[in-house]
Amino acid sequence: MTIKVIITGANSGIGKALALEYAKKGAVLGLIARDSDKLVSLQKILPCPSQIFSIDVTDIAQCRWAAEEFMAQHGIPDVVIANAGISQGTLTENFTDLKIFEEIIKTNLFGVQNTFYPFIQPFKKRKRGQLVGISSVAGIRGIPGSGAYSASKAALTNYLESLRIEMLEFNIHVSTIAPGYIRTPMTNVNNFTMPFLINSDKAAKKIIRSIEKKARFTIIPFPMNIIGRIIRVLPCFLWDCLARNAPRKKRVSNKS
């Protein structure tokens, strides 16, 4: 049976890599991003049916429209992957960063809710479906210089866990994927060594395997999985000692 997949943030990075991997499987794709030119370019190279939507996931009306358009043409999707996200270094004492805090939270948390919302009732009616949120290892503990990003991903991880339990009785699976460092436009601006860095195509393969297994929570790649589970249980004083001198993300905009 042909699988139907919605992917947000599909214009680059992990989202684009996921689209290319699912295309190899003959999926029907609904691709969402703000950059229409990149979406068109991606659609041209896909060997599978696809529909593109140049929208902003922070706008619920646009998300509902895209969902309705896709379902009218292709039916209810099997998997919805909320991958769209933005990252930027932030410091609370800088007034100009306060607006950035808001934008990051809106995109990385509310954007996921907006993406999922139009599909939950159709999934419930069908009694089947899978919602996938791309979170981050940065959501496990607070990262200095990335307070907004860490907070958004911590909130996202907990939101996805809440949603997972809410959806159990309806046979709707919710999967949380928490990548470490993946080579994407978002990480290309980092001027520090990124441990266990992997390419986006390799990450996409690992993510899809987790989705197919309906895994509840996955950290990739495997070495980061071990580290992530260790730092989660570290006492605060140890984490403070480790993190205080960690390299910090530049305070420039990195969006996908």
One Martini backbone bead per residue (centre of mass of N, CA, C, O) as a GRO file, in nm:
protein
  256
    1MET     BB    1   0.096   0.036   0.022
    2THR     BB    2   0.066   0.363  -0.010
    3ILE     BB    3   0.230   0.620   0.136
    4LYS     BB    4   0.134   0.910   0.333
    5VAL     BB    5   0.320   1.228   0.359
    6ILE     BB    6   0.393   1.481   0.590
    7ILE     BB    7   0.621   1.774   0.552
    8THR     BB    8   0.796   1.996   0.734
    9GLY     BB    9   1.062   2.166   0.635
   10ALA     BB   10   1.125   2.064   0.312
   11ASN     BB   11   1.357   2.262   0.181
   12SER     BB   12   1.563   2.139   0.403
   13GLY     BB   13   1.755   1.922   0.536
   14ILE     BB   14   1.574   1.694   0.694
   15GLY     BB   15   1.318   1.736   0.525
   16LYS     BB   16   1.444   1.678   0.249
   17ALA     BB   17   1.561   1.399   0.318
   18LEU     BB   18   1.288   1.269   0.378
   19ALA     BB   19   1.163   1.311   0.101
   20LEU     BB   20   1.374   1.143  -0.058
   21GLU     BB   21   1.330   0.875   0.096
   22TYR     BB   22   1.022   0.846   0.047
   23ALA     BB   23   1.041   0.848  -0.262
   24LYS     BB   24   1.185   0.568  -0.282
   25LYS     BB   25   0.904   0.436  -0.158
   26GLY     BB   26   0.652   0.576  -0.313
   27ALA     BB   27   0.538   0.820  -0.197
   28VAL     BB   28   0.302   1.051  -0.084
   29LEU     BB   29   0.353   1.407  -0.085
   30GLY     BB   30   0.352   1.669   0.167
   31LEU     BB   31   0.497   1.992   0.124
   32ILE     BB   32   0.637   2.219   0.375
   33ALA     BB   33   0.707   2.575   0.330
   34ARG     BB   34   0.819   2.903   0.265
   35ASP     BB   35   1.004   2.821   0.022
   36SER     BB   36   0.897   2.797  -0.296
   37ASP     BB   37   1.148   2.751  -0.473
   38LYS     BB   38   1.254   2.497  -0.320
   39LEU     BB   39   1.001   2.328  -0.357
   40VAL     BB   40   1.001   2.319  -0.663
   41SER     BB   41   1.282   2.193  -0.694
   42LEU     BB   42   1.214   1.935  -0.540
   43GLN     BB   43   0.970   1.833  -0.704
   44LYS     BB   44   1.132   1.788  -0.977
   45ILE     BB   45   1.312   1.533  -0.837
   46LEU     BB   46   1.068   1.364  -0.779
   47PRO     BB   47   0.954   1.008  -0.813
   48CYS     BB   48   0.675   1.132  -0.697
   49PRO     BB   49   0.399   1.219  -0.562
   50SER     BB   50   0.321   1.578  -0.514
   51GLN     BB   51   0.259   1.845  -0.270
   52ILE     BB   52   0.274   2.199  -0.237
   53PHE     BB   53   0.335   2.438   0.050
   54SER     BB   54   0.351   2.790   0.099
   55ILE     BB   55   0.395   2.817   0.443
   56ASP     BB   56   0.317   2.904   0.784
   57VAL     BB   57   0.307   2.727   1.086
   58THR     BB   58   0.202   2.981   1.266
   59ASP     BB   59  -0.053   2.946   1.074
   60ILE     BB   60  -0.349   2.789   1.112
   61ALA     BB   61  -0.500   2.853   0.850
   62GLN     BB   62  -0.280   2.743   0.659
   63CYS     BB   63  -0.273   2.456   0.773
   64ARG     BB   64  -0.566   2.383   0.713
   65TRP     BB   65  -0.557   2.426   0.412
   66ALA     BB   66  -0.336   2.221   0.341
   67ALA     BB   67  -0.478   1.973   0.458
   68GLU     BB   68  -0.738   1.988   0.286
   69GLU     BB   69  -0.601   1.974   0.010
   70PHE     BB   70  -0.464   1.703   0.043
   71MET     BB   71  -0.718   1.531   0.123
   72ALA     BB   72  -0.880   1.594  -0.137
   73GLN     BB   73  -0.657   1.446  -0.328
   74HIS     BB   74  -0.530   1.189  -0.123
   75GLY     BB   75  -0.613   1.189   0.159
   76ILE     BB   76  -0.528   1.048   0.437
   77PRO     BB   77  -0.262   1.037   0.609
   78ASP     BB   78  -0.019   0.841   0.780
   79VAL     BB   79   0.205   1.076   0.806
   80VAL     BB   80   0.316   1.338   1.038
   81ILE     BB   81   0.586   1.578   1.000
   82ALA     BB   82   0.726   1.794   1.244
   83ASN     BB   83   1.016   1.991   1.137
   84ALA     BB   84   0.988   2.274   1.170
   85GLY     BB   85   1.255   2.521   1.236
   86ILE     BB   86   1.435   2.735   1.469
   87SER     BB   87   1.763   2.902   1.517
   88GLN     BB   88   1.911   3.090   1.800
   89GLY     BB   89   2.096   3.289   1.963
   90THR     BB   90   2.042   3.380   2.316
   91LEU     BB   91   1.980   3.675   2.535
   92THR     BB   92   1.802   3.815   2.788
   93GLU     BB   93   1.955   4.107   2.806
   94ASN     BB   94   1.854   4.135   2.510
   95PHE     BB   95   1.603   4.300   2.368
   96THR     BB   96   1.617   4.184   2.070
   97ASP     BB   97   1.571   3.876   2.174
   98LEU     BB   98   1.272   3.863   2.263
   99LYS     BB   99   1.148   3.819   1.981
  100ILE     BB  100   1.303   3.558   1.924
  101PHE     BB  101   1.181   3.389   2.140
  102GLU     BB  102   0.894   3.399   2.024
  103GLU     BB  103   0.956   3.276   1.743
  104ILE     BB  104   1.066   3.005   1.841
  105ILE     BB  105   0.819   2.909   1.996
  106LYS     BB  106   0.612   2.931   1.768
  107THR     BB  107   0.753   2.730   1.574
  108ASN     BB  108   0.855   2.480   1.766
  109LEU     BB  109   0.558   2.451   1.898
  110PHE     BB  110   0.302   2.575   1.758
  111GLY     BB  111   0.371   2.455   1.478
  112VAL     BB  112   0.308   2.164   1.562
  113GLN     BB  113   0.017   2.198   1.647
  114ASN     BB  114  -0.080   2.310   1.373
  115THR     BB  115  -0.002   2.058   1.208
  116PHE     BB  116  -0.180   1.843   1.365
  117TYR     BB  117  -0.475   1.938   1.406
  118PRO     BB  118  -0.616   1.864   1.115
  119PHE     BB  119  -0.559   1.530   1.168
  120ILE     BB  120  -0.693   1.413   1.425
  121GLN     BB  121  -0.987   1.361   1.343
  122PRO     BB  122  -0.929   1.178   1.098
  123PHE     BB  123  -0.773   0.969   1.264
  124LYS     BB  124  -1.000   0.896   1.461
  125LYS     BB  125  -1.204   0.802   1.248
  126ARG     BB  126  -0.996   0.578   1.134
  127LYS     BB  127  -0.801   0.460   1.362
  128ARG     BB  128  -0.535   0.605   1.231
  129GLY     BB  129  -0.189   0.710   1.291
  130GLN     BB  130   0.100   0.949   1.260
  131LEU     BB  131   0.295   1.147   1.486
  132VAL     BB  132   0.582   1.366   1.421
  133GLY     BB  133   0.848   1.499   1.623
  134ILE     BB  134   1.113   1.735   1.593
  135SER     BB  135   1.345   1.767   1.811
  136SER     BB  136   1.603   1.766   2.077
  137VAL     BB  137   1.878   1.742   2.273
  138ALA     BB  138   1.846   2.046   2.372
  139GLY     BB  139   1.582   1.951   2.555
  140ILE     BB  140   1.713   1.810   2.807
  141ARG     BB  141   1.902   2.063   2.850
  142GLY     BB  142   2.031   2.353   2.924
  143ILE     BB  143   2.167   2.595   2.691
  144PRO     BB  144   2.397   2.816   2.668
  145GLY     BB  145   2.275   3.067   2.444
  146SER     BB  146   1.989   2.864   2.403
  147GLY     BB  147   1.719   2.914   2.560
  148ALA     BB  148   1.494   2.911   2.346
  149TYR     BB  149   1.555   2.642   2.209
  150SER     BB  150   1.554   2.459   2.457
  151ALA     BB  151   1.269   2.533   2.551
  152SER     BB  152   1.117   2.447   2.293
  153LYS     BB  153   1.215   2.142   2.304
  154ALA     BB  154   1.117   2.072   2.584
  155ALA     BB  155   0.822   2.137   2.532
  156LEU     BB  156   0.786   1.946   2.293
  157THR     BB  157   0.851   1.679   2.432
  158ASN     BB  158   0.616   1.704   2.640
  159TYR     BB  159   0.386   1.737   2.443
  160LEU     BB  160   0.426   1.464   2.295
  161GLU     BB  161   0.377   1.291   2.542
  162SER     BB  162   0.093   1.382   2.600
  163LEU     BB  163  -0.022   1.308   2.320
  164ARG     BB  164   0.044   1.008   2.321
  165ILE     BB  165  -0.153   0.937   2.552
  166GLU     BB  166  -0.414   1.059   2.429
  167MET     BB  167  -0.393   0.860   2.155
  168LEU     BB  168  -0.406   0.557   2.233
  169GLU     BB  169  -0.726   0.493   2.206
  170PHE     BB  170  -0.698   0.567   1.870
  171ASN     BB  171  -0.441   0.451   1.723
  172ILE     BB  172  -0.230   0.690   1.774
  173HIS     BB  173   0.092   0.770   1.690
  174VAL     BB  174   0.368   0.908   1.886
  175SER     BB  175   0.677   1.063   1.779
  176THR     BB  176   1.005   1.120   1.909
  177ILE     BB  177   1.271   1.320   1.773
  178ALA     BB  178   1.627   1.349   1.888
  179PRO     BB  179   1.863   1.520   1.764
  180GLY     BB  180   2.161   1.599   1.710
  181TYR     BB  181   2.410   1.649   1.500
  182ILE     BB  182   2.325   1.795   1.186
  183ARG     BB  183   2.388   1.847   0.854
  184THR     BB  184   2.288   2.182   0.812
  185PRO     BB  185   2.206   2.507   0.779
  186MET     BB  186   2.178   2.536   1.093
  187THR     BB  187   2.486   2.414   1.156
  188ASN     BB  188   2.689   2.564   0.958
  189VAL     BB  189   2.733   2.820   1.164
  190ASN     BB  190   2.898   2.661   1.344
  191ASN     BB  191   3.220   2.732   1.535
  192PHE     BB  192   3.215   2.424   1.636
  193THR     BB  193   3.243   2.126   1.761
  194MET     BB  194   3.045   1.837   1.651
  195PRO     BB  195   2.941   1.570   1.793
  196PHE     BB  196   2.840   1.318   1.591
  197LEU     BB  197   2.825   1.407   1.308
  198ILE     BB  198   2.566   1.401   1.054
  199ASN     BB  199   2.404   1.351   0.782
  200SER     BB  200   2.086   1.399   0.662
  201ASP     BB  201   2.050   1.125   0.512
  202LYS     BB  202   2.119   0.947   0.754
  203ALA     BB  203   1.907   1.061   0.944
  204ALA     BB  204   1.657   0.989   0.775
  205LYS     BB  205   1.687   0.683   0.793
  206LYS     BB  206   1.663   0.668   1.103
  207ILE     BB  207   1.389   0.804   1.131
  208ILE     BB  208   1.224   0.607   0.955
  209ARG     BB  209   1.277   0.358   1.127
  210SER     BB  210   1.135   0.471   1.378
  211ILE     BB  211   0.861   0.516   1.249
  212GLU     BB  212   0.811   0.218   1.158
  213LYS     BB  213   0.831   0.126   1.473
  214LYS     BB  214   0.684   0.332   1.658
  215ALA     BB  215   0.854   0.506   1.824
  216ARG     BB  216   0.849   0.713   2.096
  217PHE     BB  217   1.178   0.751   2.153
  218THR     BB  218   1.451   0.922   1.973
  219ILE     BB  219   1.804   0.917   1.952
  220ILE     BB  220   2.029   1.091   1.730
  221PRO     BB  221   2.272   0.922   1.731
  222PHE     BB  222   2.372   0.669   1.925
  223PRO     BB  223   2.587   0.822   2.098
  224MET     BB  224   2.378   1.047   2.176
  225ASN     BB  225   2.191   0.861   2.331
  226ILE     BB  226   2.380   0.809   2.564
  227ILE     BB  227   2.434   1.102   2.647
  228GLY     BB  228   2.141   1.193   2.686
  229ARG     BB  229   2.079   0.988   2.922
  230ILE     BB  230   2.295   1.100   3.112
  231ILE     BB  231   2.228   1.412   3.130
  232ARG     BB  232   1.940   1.376   3.244
  233VAL     BB  233   2.070   1.260   3.543
  234LEU     BB  234   2.228   1.489   3.618
  235PRO     BB  235   2.330   1.689   3.831
  236CYS     BB  236   2.328   2.024   3.838
  237PHE     BB  237   2.627   2.078   3.919
  238LEU     BB  238   2.747   1.913   3.684
  239TRP     BB  239   2.613   2.058   3.449
  240ASP     BB  240   2.728   2.337   3.510
  241CYS     BB  241   3.027   2.258   3.472
  242LEU     BB  242   2.997   2.157   3.173
  243ALA     BB  243   2.825   2.412   3.038
  244ARG     BB  244   2.961   2.695   3.096
  245ASN     BB  245   3.200   2.637   2.852
  246ALA     BB  246   3.031   2.612   2.622
  247PRO     BB  247   2.963   2.655   2.317
  248ARG     BB  248   2.805   2.917   2.123
  249LYS     BB  249   2.560   3.034   1.953
  250LYS     BB  250   2.488   3.241   1.725
  251ARG     BB  251   2.336   3.570   1.685
  252VAL     BB  252   2.169   3.430   1.433
  253SER     BB  253   1.973   3.350   1.172
  254ASN     BB  254   1.817   3.007   1.159
  255LYS     BB  255   1.620   2.874   0.899
  256SER     BB  256   1.352   2.603   0.789
   0.00000   0.00000   0.00000
